[in-house]
Amino acid sequence: MDGIQAQIVDGQSGLLIDDPRDLKGFAAAIGELLADSAFAERIGKAARQRVRERFLAVGRLREYVELVASLL
């Protein structure tokens, strides 16, 4: 799995829409976030945490250091 599907867990760290041309689906997802600010806040915090843990350079650097250490 690549791209946005690798970055977002639907309903946990974002909302995914199956068809990017589905304007009604997009509007429904936005409406869901606007209607429930607590849910929007939870999903936003989860998204930030997921990015910190999986996608920032510091995390990748740690993985490279561990790899090099295991090879030595």
VONU-345133 format. One record per residue (C-alpha): residue number from 1; x, y, z; residue in one letter. Coordinates in nm, 2 decimals, always signed. Example, Ala and Ser with C-alpha at 12.3 -4.5 7.8 and 13.67 -1.06 7.14 Angstrom:
! residues 2
<node n="1" x="+1.23" y="-0.45" z="+0.78" res="A"/>
<node n="2" x="+1.37" y="-0.11" z="+0.71" res="S"/>
//
This chain:
! residues 72
<node n="1" x="+0.00" y="+0.00" z="+0.00" res="M"/>
<node n="2" x="+0.14" y="+0.33" z="-0.10" res="D"/>
<node n="3" x="+0.04" y="+0.70" z="-0.11" res="G"/>
<node n="4" x="-0.23" y="+0.84" z="+0.11" res="I"/>
<node n="5" x="-0.36" y="+0.49" z="+0.21" res="Q"/>
<node n="6" x="-0.02" y="+0.43" z="+0.38" res="A"/>
<node n="7" x="-0.04" y="+0.76" z="+0.56" res="Q"/>
<node n="8" x="-0.40" y="+0.76" z="+0.68" res="I"/>
<node n="9" x="-0.60" y="+0.50" z="+0.88" res="V"/>
<node n="10" x="-0.96" y="+0.56" z="+0.78" res="D"/>
<node n="11" x="-1.16" y="+0.68" z="+1.08" res="G"/>
<node n="12" x="-0.86" y="+0.70" z="+1.31" res="Q"/>
<node n="13" x="-0.61" y="+0.94" z="+1.16" res="S"/>
<node n="14" x="-0.82" y="+1.07" z="+0.87" res="G"/>
<node n="15" x="-1.11" y="+1.00" z="+0.65" res="L"/>
<node n="16" x="-1.06" y="+0.82" z="+0.32" res="L"/>
<node n="17" x="-1.28" y="+0.84" z="+0.02" res="I"/>
<node n="18" x="-1.27" y="+0.55" z="-0.23" res="D"/>
<node n="19" x="-1.32" y="+0.76" z="-0.54" res="D"/>
<node n="20" x="-1.14" y="+1.10" z="-0.54" res="P"/>
<node n="21" x="-1.40" y="+1.22" z="-0.79" res="R"/>
<node n="22" x="-1.69" y="+1.15" z="-0.55" res="D"/>
<node n="23" x="-1.79" y="+1.50" z="-0.45" res="L"/>
<node n="24" x="-2.08" y="+1.37" z="-0.24" res="K"/>
<node n="25" x="-1.85" y="+1.14" z="-0.05" res="G"/>
<node n="26" x="-1.60" y="+1.42" z="+0.01" res="F"/>
<node n="27" x="-1.88" y="+1.66" z="+0.13" res="A"/>
<node n="28" x="-2.01" y="+1.39" z="+0.36" res="A"/>
<node n="29" x="-1.66" y="+1.34" z="+0.51" res="A"/>
<node n="30" x="-1.62" y="+1.72" z="+0.56" res="I"/>
<node n="31" x="-1.97" y="+1.74" z="+0.71" res="G"/>
<node n="32" x="-1.88" y="+1.46" z="+0.95" res="E"/>
<node n="33" x="-1.58" y="+1.65" z="+1.08" res="L"/>
<node n="34" x="-1.77" y="+1.98" z="+1.10" res="L"/>
<node n="35" x="-2.06" y="+1.82" z="+1.28" res="A"/>
<node n="36" x="-1.85" y="+1.66" z="+1.55" res="D"/>
<node n="37" x="-1.56" y="+1.88" z="+1.67" res="S"/>
<node n="38" x="-1.45" y="+1.63" z="+1.93" res="A"/>
<node n="39" x="-1.41" y="+1.37" z="+1.66" res="F"/>
<node n="40" x="-1.23" y="+1.62" z="+1.44" res="A"/>
<node n="41" x="-0.99" y="+1.70" z="+1.72" res="E"/>
<node n="42" x="-0.92" y="+1.33" z="+1.80" res="R"/>
<node n="43" x="-0.86" y="+1.25" z="+1.44" res="I"/>
<node n="44" x="-0.63" y="+1.55" z="+1.40" res="G"/>
<node n="45" x="-0.42" y="+1.45" z="+1.71" res="K"/>
<node n="46" x="-0.40" y="+1.09" z="+1.59" res="A"/>
<node n="47" x="-0.28" y="+1.21" z="+1.24" res="A"/>
<node n="48" x="-0.01" y="+1.43" z="+1.39" res="R"/>
<node n="49" x="+0.11" y="+1.15" z="+1.62" res="Q"/>
<node n="50" x="+0.11" y="+0.90" z="+1.32" res="R"/>
<node n="51" x="+0.32" y="+1.14" z="+1.12" res="V"/>
<node n="52" x="+0.57" y="+1.19" z="+1.40" res="R"/>
<node n="53" x="+0.60" y="+0.81" z="+1.46" res="E"/>
<node n="54" x="+0.62" y="+0.70" z="+1.10" res="R"/>
<node n="55" x="+0.71" y="+0.97" z="+0.85" res="F"/>
<node n="56" x="+0.95" y="+1.23" z="+1.01" res="L"/>
<node n="57" x="+1.32" y="+1.22" z="+0.92" res="A"/>
<node n="58" x="+1.42" y="+1.16" z="+1.29" res="V"/>
<node n="59" x="+1.24" y="+0.83" z="+1.29" res="G"/>
<node n="60" x="+1.40" y="+0.72" z="+0.96" res="R"/>
<node n="61" x="+1.74" y="+0.82" z="+1.10" res="L"/>
<node n="62" x="+1.69" y="+0.60" z="+1.40" res="R"/>
<node n="63" x="+1.60" y="+0.31" z="+1.17" res="E"/>
<node n="64" x="+1.91" y="+0.37" z="+0.97" res="Y"/>
<node n="65" x="+2.13" y="+0.38" z="+1.28" res="V"/>
<node n="66" x="+1.97" y="+0.06" z="+1.40" res="E"/>
<node n="67" x="+2.03" y="-0.11" z="+1.06" res="L"/>
<node n="68" x="+2.40" y="+0.00" z="+1.05" res="V"/>
<node n="69" x="+2.45" y="-0.11" z="+1.41" res="A"/>
<node n="70" x="+2.31" y="-0.45" z="+1.33" res="S"/>
<node n="71" x="+2.54" y="-0.49" z="+1.03" res="L"/>
<node n="72" x="+2.86" y="-0.40" z="+1.23" res="L"/>
//
